[in-house]
Amino acid sequence: MKVTCWTWLVLAAVAAGAGCGDDEGGTGGAGPGGSGGASAGGGGSGGTSAGGGGSGGAGTGGEGGVSDGGAGGEAPMPRCAPPDPTLADRDADELYAADEVLRFDFLLPEERWAELKENARDEEYVEAEACYEGKSLGVVGLRFKGGYGTLQMCFDEEGNLTCPKLSMKVKFDEYVDGQRFYAQERLNFHSMIWDPTKLHERIAYGLYREMGVAAPRSGWATLYVNGEPQGLFSMVEEVDGRFLESHFPGGQDGDLYKEAWPVTDDASYYAERIETNEDEATHERFVAFAAALASAEGDERLAALSQWADIEQLQRYMAVDEAIVNWDGVTTFYVDPAGGANNHNFYIYDEPSSGKFHLIPWDMDQTLGASTYFGQVPRWTEAPATCPAVVPVFMGAERVRVPGCDALFGALSQDPAGYQAALQALLDGPFGEGKLEAQVDAYAAQIRAAVEEDPLGPGLASWEPAVARLKSEVPILRERLRRFASNTPLVPFSFTAAGVNDFEAADAVELYVGTLLATNNASGAVQGLTQDAPLSGAQSLLLSFDFRDEAYAWGQYVYFTVPLVEGSVDVTPLEGVRFRARADAARGLRVDVESPAQSNGLSGVRHGWDVRLGVEPQVIELKFADIALPGWAIDQGLDPGDDVNDVLASIIGLAFSPEMNGVGANGFLGRGEADSGAVVIDDVELFGPTSGDP
């Protein structure tokens, strides 16, 4: 394994990277027609030129057309058909209800496109001609967009792009006042680089809307720049004033905030997060909302919340949030270096007609996975004995505040019957037996050809197994939700440092919820339980996997981690780790300890051992005295110098990473090739001097 594969794990996992930030950049540079100009070559009536002057002159588009002149000797630039004036004011429902993948083209000088890519992290608009299904939309603002993990971390230290594609945003009225497209001012195109199925956003947003929660509409589009394909994107409605007009008719003039929460009486906090009415808003109502929650005690908290929010709407929102396992959403309060805690990936709207605040979801690409880094974080309905309480996530690299300590969630949890009713309504409705599976099939059929043709996408060989895995996990998600709806206890699976960990009482749902199984996008894996020749007792842990290449070398990985129920454990008095194992064939297995004392653990630079497995069962005994960093990390000079004693004094879990067979010296398996296999594990123990044989 090389460091590049774990660099991608960092991108997929780090909490700060999951959001898709949308702060508007500046107006950017001059457009394709020169300084601020929409035309550089006589584009004809209502048209714009995409070609520059120079030797050979600029061509002239027909009426409403686009010039394809360009410098003499250059290949002509693609051109759009005359515009359809009705596109400006059509109902956006028509756009998002399309049962096909739509096409958008953007035309701009090659040097401007190169500058835009080079300065992508600036998120500044440049002028471009937009075309929809071949018809001109006029001059628009075009820029890249994203959060930490979908934009900022897509570049290495030298500024080289490391992600296959970047999300983009179009602003239709950036250069032409009042210009609209399906009554919208902006449109988002999300890269979906962390969604191997390319289905998450469409499904998740749809579930919110089916439960009566205002949520962005979405679809899919393929993008082209100067005729060059950029691949398949998720087309997502912008949450702005036009969104409010569509989703809150008669109440669209209120204050919209992004990632603001009722936690402070400091009006400047809300002012920094306002999205509409920036010049007029006083934020007095948000301040009063926070004060009401802070002052309410005991049974008064729910009543206080009901004065400011629609309780039933909140319960429906949280029911969907639970169903899709939205680990990076409104319930996740990341602790910052100063000790504060902030949640993200949502909007909140103060609707004047009802006098209530409404939650609006955002950024759904990492939803619908049964296995996450957050299995040991108590749910928002569970209040810890003392607050604030903090739990480590991402192998200890980040910490989150337990959501049950939050005043709003504490108040909402006082109506468990209402919340369980919302969960049951979801189970009886769009999350019912077979419904989500049918939706997955329908949407997958809709985008299959676009996935196959995407030059920057995963290809069908990786996408089809990812879709199959999503379908296979839907019953797990549904059963998980049933237990919450019926108030049936669900204890996330974990290991204990105090004895032998077998899998006799393990439950498939609790195994998914408590552990984390991660792979590179192209590969796939499933954790489960097997009664077929178990290593001990009636059943053992089964890790099944399918390694496939990424576009970059050494990009394949499968990573499975189990937390310790005790939290952080000092294992220095112990001798090591012991377990039973076998594999489908002779193959390597990397066993690591998880600890927040490992400063580069998210990049795979963790202390552990390399083990060789075969088809015959064996007892593996690993001594802490022999623990070491992986050889590839040492060879590449990536040893961060962590004190191994500090690591062993703060173990929070164990990780198992099967290694692939058949990879070449170049870091690839080979075009179209895969390495499919399995590892069986049982009787895992942190053993000491007095421990007996397994």
LUMGUKE-237870 format. One record per residue (C-alpha): residue in one letter; x, y, z; residue number from 1. Coordinates in steps of 0.05 Angstrom, whole numbers. Example, Ala and Ser with C-alpha at 12.3 -4.5 7.8 and 13.67 -1.06 7.14 Angstrom:
% LUMGUKE-237870
residu u v w num
a 246 -90 156 1
s 273 -21 143 2
% end
This chain:
% LUMGUKE-237870
residu u v w num
m 0 0 0 1
k 25 70 -16 2
v 9 136 16 3
t -34 160 -42 4
c -90 112 -25 5
w -94 138 46 6
t -91 210 22 7
w -158 196 -10 8
l -184 166 55 9
v -167 232 88 10
l -207 270 37 11
a -267 225 45 12
a -265 225 120 13
v -244 291 151 14
a -304 326 179 15
a -284 395 158 16
g -281 371 87 17
a -350 345 78 18
g -387 411 68 19
c -398 444 1 20
g -385 517 18 21
d -422 566 -25 22
d -396 634 -5 23
e -402 678 -66 24
g -336 699 -95 25
g -321 764 -129 26
t -342 782 -199 27
g -280 751 -228 28
g -243 774 -289 29
a -265 797 -356 30
g -308 754 -399 31
p -293 717 -463 32
g -305 778 -505 33
g -253 822 -471 34
s -258 867 -411 35
g -328 857 -385 36
g -354 850 -455 37
a -405 799 -477 38
s -385 802 -550 39
a -319 801 -585 40
g -337 783 -655 41
g -406 807 -675 42
g -448 752 -647 43
g -511 773 -683 44
s -575 798 -654 45
g -580 776 -582 46
g -517 732 -589 47
t -449 732 -558 48
s -382 716 -588 49
a -341 659 -560 50
g -284 670 -608 51
g -232 724 -603 52
g -207 769 -659 53
g -138 763 -687 54
s -113 738 -752 55
g -171 711 -791 56
g -221 753 -754 57
a -280 734 -712 58
g -337 697 -743 59
t -408 721 -740 60
g -461 678 -709 61
g -530 681 -739 62
e -587 715 -705 63
g -583 697 -632 64
g -523 652 -645 65
v -453 647 -618 66
s -391 665 -658 67
d -343 609 -672 68
g -290 651 -705 69
g -225 650 -665 70
a -156 664 -687 71
g -137 645 -757 72
g -117 572 -763 73
e -151 551 -698 74
a -206 500 -696 75
p -274 533 -691 76
m -306 535 -622 77
p -372 498 -612 78
r -434 541 -619 79
c -504 542 -590 80
a -569 546 -626 81
p -611 609 -618 82
p -640 618 -548 83
d -709 595 -526 84
p -737 656 -489 85
t -788 612 -453 86
l -732 578 -413 87
a -724 640 -368 88
d -791 634 -333 89
r -811 561 -336 90
d -828 524 -272 91
a -765 493 -244 92
d -804 430 -227 93
e -802 414 -301 94
l -726 418 -301 95
y -715 373 -241 96
a -769 324 -261 97
a -733 306 -325 98
d -725 230 -332 99
e -660 238 -371 100
v -591 266 -359 101
l -590 338 -384 102
r -533 372 -422 103
f -501 439 -408 104
d -445 470 -449 105
f -400 528 -429 106
l -359 567 -480 107
l -302 612 -462 108
p -231 626 -487 109
e -183 569 -472 110
e -136 616 -435 111
r -194 638 -390 112
w -213 566 -377 113
a -141 550 -358 114
e -140 610 -311 115
l -205 588 -279 116
k -178 519 -265 117
e -111 545 -240 118
n -147 592 -191 119
a -205 546 -174 120
r -198 555 -99 121
d -211 630 -106 122
e -283 614 -125 123
e -288 675 -170 124
y -335 679 -229 125
v -312 686 -301 126
e -355 703 -361 127
a -378 645 -404 128
e -432 630 -455 129
a -480 577 -429 130
c -520 529 -471 131
y -575 482 -448 132
e -592 423 -492 133
g -558 461 -549 134
k -596 527 -539 135
s -561 590 -517 136
l -575 616 -447 137
g -532 678 -456 138
v -472 702 -416 139
v -467 674 -346 140
g -419 672 -288 141
l -382 606 -280 142
r -337 584 -223 143
f -314 524 -184 144
k -344 513 -115 145
g -338 467 -56 146
g -319 457 16 147
y -254 435 47 148
g -257 363 22 149
t -289 376 -46 150
l -246 436 -66 151
q -190 458 -19 152
m -163 388 -8 153
c -168 372 -82 154
f -101 406 -91 155
d -32 384 -67 156
e 20 429 -36 157
e 45 448 -106 158
g -25 468 -128 159
n -36 407 -172 160
l -107 381 -178 161
t -114 312 -144 162
c -189 301 -151 163
p -219 275 -216 164
k -268 333 -221 165
l -291 395 -183 166
s -361 421 -169 167
m -384 482 -207 168
k -434 538 -198 169
v -470 580 -250 170
k -497 649 -235 171
f -544 670 -291 172
d -549 743 -271 173
e -476 755 -255 174
y -465 796 -319 175
v -537 805 -345 176
d -584 836 -295 177
g -648 797 -286 178
q -627 738 -328 179
r -659 673 -305 180
f -662 600 -323 181
y -725 564 -302 182
a -737 623 -255 183
q -670 610 -221 184
e -611 657 -210 185
r -560 603 -194 186
l -551 529 -206 187
n -502 480 -173 188
f -466 423 -207 189
h -437 377 -154 190
s -379 331 -173 191
m -403 272 -130 192
i -331 249 -121 193
w -346 218 -53 194
d -410 184 -75 195
p -391 121 -113 196
t -465 109 -131 197
k -478 180 -157 198
l -549 172 -128 199
h -545 198 -56 200
e -565 270 -66 201
r -625 255 -110 202
i -652 202 -63 203
a -638 239 2 204
y -668 306 -19 205
g -728 269 -47 206
l -741 235 20 207
y -742 301 57 208
r -791 331 7 209
e -836 269 10 210
m -839 279 85 211
g -862 351 77 212
v -794 384 90 213
a -771 439 43 214
a -708 412 9 215
p -670 427 -55 216
r -693 395 -119 217
s -640 357 -158 218
g -625 317 -221 219
w -565 300 -263 220
a -528 335 -319 221
t -467 324 -363 222
l -423 386 -371 223
y -380 406 -430 224
v -330 463 -434 225
n -312 484 -504 226
g -337 417 -529 227
e -294 377 -480 228
p -334 330 -434 229
q -327 344 -360 230
g -370 285 -339 231
l -432 271 -299 232
f -454 319 -243 233
s -510 324 -194 234
m -552 385 -212 235
v -577 416 -147 236
e -623 475 -134 237
e -592 535 -99 238
v -621 552 -31 239
d -634 626 -39 240
g -691 675 -48 241
r -717 638 -109 242
f -717 574 -69 243
l -759 608 -16 244
e -808 632 -68 245
s -818 561 -92 246
h -820 525 -25 247
f -851 577 21 248
p -904 612 -23 249
g -930 673 13 250
g -874 671 63 251
q -812 681 21 252
d -789 748 48 253
g -758 724 114 254
d -686 716 136 255
l -647 656 109 256
y -585 634 146 257
k -532 582 129 258
e -506 539 187 259
a -531 586 241 260
w -557 553 305 261
p -594 583 365 262
v -535 582 413 263
t -516 654 427 264
d -543 723 442 265
d -487 753 398 266
a -522 783 337 267
s -456 785 299 268
y -455 709 298 269
y -521 709 259 270
a -500 768 216 271
e -440 727 191 272
r -488 672 168 273
i -545 711 136 274
e -560 695 63 275
t -618 742 48 276
n -638 811 72 277
e -566 824 91 278
d -575 899 97 279
e -641 898 135 280
a -638 839 181 281
t -630 854 256 282
h -626 781 279 283
e -668 799 339 284
r -713 739 330 285
f -655 690 326 286
v -625 720 389 287
a -692 714 424 288
f -699 642 400 289
a -631 624 430 290
a -648 660 495 291
a -715 623 501 292
l -680 555 494 293
a -624 574 542 294
s -672 597 597 295
a -723 540 593 296
e -715 485 644 297
g -743 415 652 298
d -810 403 619 299
e -813 475 596 300
r -762 464 542 301
l -808 432 491 302
a -860 487 501 303
a -806 539 491 304
l -783 506 427 305
s -854 502 400 306
q -859 578 404 307
w -803 584 353 308
a -805 521 311 309
d -856 474 281 310
i -846 412 325 311
e -877 364 275 312
q -835 391 218 313
l -772 384 260 314
q -791 312 277 315
r -801 296 203 316
y -734 328 186 317
m -699 288 240 318
a -734 224 219 319
v -705 230 148 320
d -638 251 177 321
e -638 187 217 322
a -660 143 160 323
i -605 166 112 324
v -551 165 167 325
n -533 237 156 326
w -470 234 198 327
d -443 300 171 328
g -506 341 182 329
v -544 380 234 330
t -530 333 293 331
t -454 333 286 332
f -422 388 327 333
y -348 389 309 334
v -305 415 366 335
d -258 471 343 336
p -189 486 373 337
a -218 539 418 338
g -267 490 448 339
g -329 514 411 340
a -374 466 373 341
n -409 479 307 342
n -455 437 264 343
h -461 446 189 344
n -493 427 122 345
f -560 459 133 346
y -598 524 125 347
i -648 553 173 348
y -704 599 151 349
d -744 648 193 350
e -810 647 157 351
p -851 710 170 352
s -920 682 154 353
s -916 628 207 354
g -867 660 254 355
k -828 595 256 356
f -757 574 240 357
h -750 518 189 358
l -691 472 176 359
i -669 461 104 360
p -620 404 89 361
w -557 412 48 362
d -499 370 22 363
m -524 298 19 364
d -468 264 -19 365
q -443 223 40 366
t -510 197 65 367
l -543 128 58 368
g -484 89 86 369
a -498 41 143 370
s -426 43 166 371
t -395 109 189 372
y -342 138 235 373
f -398 159 283 374
g -426 93 308 375
q -404 106 379 376
v -432 177 382 377
p -498 177 422 378
r -559 196 382 379
w -591 265 391 380
t -648 233 431 381
e -599 209 484 382
a -575 259 536 383
p -509 240 572 384
a -504 243 648 385
t -461 306 643 386
c -456 359 590 387
p -420 380 549 388
a -395 311 530 389
v -345 299 475 390
v -331 236 434 391
p -271 223 387 392
v -286 208 314 393
f -242 197 253 394
m -194 152 292 395
g -187 207 344 396
a -167 260 294 397
e -230 300 308 398
r -278 307 366 399
v -353 320 366 400
r -398 345 421 401
v -455 297 438 402
p -517 326 404 403
g -562 308 464 404
c -527 364 502 405
d -553 416 453 406
a -612 458 478 407
l -654 449 415 408
f -645 374 412 409
g -655 368 486 410
a -722 403 479 411
l -743 363 418 412
s -726 297 453 413
q -781 311 505 414
d -833 287 454 415
p -808 216 439 416
a -877 193 418 417
g -881 247 365 418
y -813 230 338 419
q -828 156 336 420
a -892 172 298 421
a -851 210 247 422
l -804 151 240 423
q -863 104 230 424
a -894 151 178 425
l -829 148 140 426
l -828 71 144 427
d -901 69 121 428
g -885 117 64 429
p -823 129 22 430
f -778 85 65 431
g -825 26 62 432
e -809 -45 40 433
g -782 -46 -31 434
k -794 28 -46 435
l -724 54 -38 436
e -696 -7 -75 437
a -742 8 -134 438
q -720 81 -133 439
v -647 60 -135 440
d -661 16 -195 441
a -699 71 -232 442
y -647 126 -220 443
a -589 79 -236 444
a -621 62 -302 445
q -629 137 -316 446
i -556 154 -307 447
r -523 88 -329 448
a -503 112 -398 449
a -476 177 -371 450
v -434 140 -320 451
e -407 95 -375 452
e -388 155 -418 453
d -359 198 -362 454
p -285 206 -377 455
l -271 228 -305 456
g -318 180 -271 457
p -310 111 -239 458
g -334 71 -299 459
l -387 17 -298 460
a -339 -35 -269 461
s -336 5 -204 462
w -404 39 -206 463
e -447 -22 -213 464
p -419 -57 -150 465
a -428 8 -112 466
v -501 12 -132 467
a -509 -62 -114 468
r -479 -48 -45 469
l -527 10 -34 470
k -586 -36 -49 471
s -558 -89 -3 472
e -552 -40 54 473
v -623 -12 47 474
p -653 -69 88 475
i -601 -55 143 476
l -621 19 142 477
r -694 0 144 478
e -686 -48 202 479
r -645 4 240 480
l -701 53 231 481
r -754 2 253 482
r -717 -7 318 483
f -715 67 331 484
a -788 74 314 485
s -807 18 362 486
n -758 41 415 487
t -721 -26 410 488
p -651 -21 440 489
l -595 -19 389 490
v -524 -25 418 491
p -469 -9 368 492
f -419 -66 362 493
s -351 -55 395 494
f -293 -92 426 495
t -274 -92 499 496
a -203 -90 525 497
a -224 -134 583 498
g -233 -202 550 499
v -241 -244 488 500
n -285 -213 434 501
d -324 -266 397 502
f -383 -254 350 503
e -433 -302 382 504
a -482 -248 403 505
a -466 -201 346 506
d -524 -173 307 507
a -517 -153 234 508
v -550 -85 244 509
e -509 -69 306 510
l -446 -92 269 511
y -459 -42 213 512
v -477 14 261 513
g -418 5 308 514
t -360 -7 260 515
l -331 28 200 516
l -317 -4 133 517
a -285 42 82 518
t -256 31 13 519
n -231 73 -44 520
n -288 93 -90 521
a -274 40 -143 522
s -269 -17 -94 523
g -324 -47 -51 524
a -330 -87 13 525
v -382 -114 60 526
q -377 -132 134 527
g -421 -189 158 528
l -427 -252 199 529
t -416 -322 173 530
q -440 -388 201 531
d -403 -425 145 532
a -344 -459 179 533
p -337 -407 235 534
l -269 -402 268 535
s -301 -406 337 536
g -371 -419 363 537
a -430 -410 317 538
q -409 -349 276 539
s -349 -306 258 540
l -336 -239 227 541
l -333 -240 150 542
l -301 -185 110 543
s -315 -193 35 544
f -281 -146 -13 545
d -270 -129 -86 546
f -206 -88 -99 547
r -208 -45 -162 548
d -161 8 -189 549
e -169 83 -183 550
a -142 130 -235 551
y -79 139 -193 552
a -28 87 -170 553
w -35 50 -104 554
g -105 78 -96 555
q -138 13 -74 556
y -155 0 -1 557
v -204 -36 45 558
y -205 -13 117 559
f -247 -41 174 560
t -243 -13 245 561
v -276 -32 310 562
p -277 17 369 563
l -264 -2 441 564
v -326 5 485 565
e -283 34 541 566
g -262 93 498 567
s -188 106 507 568
v -149 49 539 569
d -77 46 564 570
v -50 -21 538 571
t 22 -11 561 572
p 12 -63 617 573
l -11 -113 565 574
e 30 -155 517 575
g -7 -151 451 576
v -65 -171 406 577
r -88 -242 391 578
f -141 -268 344 579
r -161 -325 298 580
a -163 -313 223 581
r -163 -344 154 582
a -169 -317 83 583
d -195 -339 16 584
a -123 -346 -8 585
a -53 -329 14 586
r -56 -254 26 587
g -31 -200 72 588
l -70 -168 129 589
r -49 -103 162 590
v -71 -97 234 591
d -66 -27 265 592
v -83 5 331 593
e -125 68 330 594
s -102 125 374 595
p -109 201 374 596
a -34 203 390 597
q -20 184 318 598
s -13 251 284 599
n -19 224 213 600
g -66 166 226 601
l -118 189 176 602
s -65 181 121 603
g -53 109 140 604
v 11 124 179 605
r -9 82 239 606
h 28 34 285 607
g 12 -39 274 608
w 35 -105 245 609
d 37 -140 177 610
v 8 -210 178 611
r 5 -266 126 612
l -58 -307 123 613
g -76 -370 86 614
v -137 -413 74 615
e -125 -453 137 616
p -147 -423 204 617
q -91 -397 248 618
v -81 -361 314 619
i -45 -295 304 620
e -7 -266 363 621
l 22 -196 356 622
k 66 -165 410 623
f 64 -91 427 624
a 140 -95 432 625
d 141 -108 356 626
i 91 -54 335 627
a 116 -9 279 628
l 95 39 224 629
p 81 9 155 630
g 143 0 112 631
w 118 44 56 632
a 110 102 104 633
i 181 95 129 634
d 208 87 58 635
q 174 152 37 636
g 199 191 97 637
l 129 198 128 638
d 146 179 199 639
p 116 237 240 640
g 157 218 301 641
d 99 200 346 642
d 119 170 413 643
v 98 97 411 644
n 87 98 486 645
d 37 154 478 646
v 2 114 424 647
l -3 52 467 648
a -27 92 526 649
s -88 116 487 650
i -116 60 443 651
i -188 72 420 652
g -197 15 370 653
l -167 -38 324 654
a -165 -36 248 655
f -160 -93 198 656
s -139 -79 126 657
p -137 -138 78 658
e -84 -129 24 659
m -95 -142 -49 660
n -62 -193 -92 661
g -40 -183 -164 662
v -20 -110 -161 663
g 38 -92 -206 664
a 100 -52 -190 665
n 65 8 -222 666
g 11 7 -168 667
f -45 -19 -213 668
l -82 -86 -218 669
g -90 -78 -292 670
r -144 -51 -337 671
g -211 -82 -320 672
e -181 -129 -269 673
a -204 -139 -197 674
d -181 -178 -136 675
s -240 -207 -99 676
g -232 -243 -34 677
a -251 -250 39 678
v -221 -252 109 679
v -253 -287 169 680
i -236 -263 240 681
d -256 -285 310 682
d -236 -286 384 683
v -201 -219 384 684
e -165 -205 449 685
l -119 -153 480 686
f -78 -202 521 687
g -33 -193 581 688
p 19 -235 618 689
t -35 -277 652 690
s -80 -288 592 691
g -90 -360 572 692
d -89 -391 504 693
p -150 -375 459 694
% end
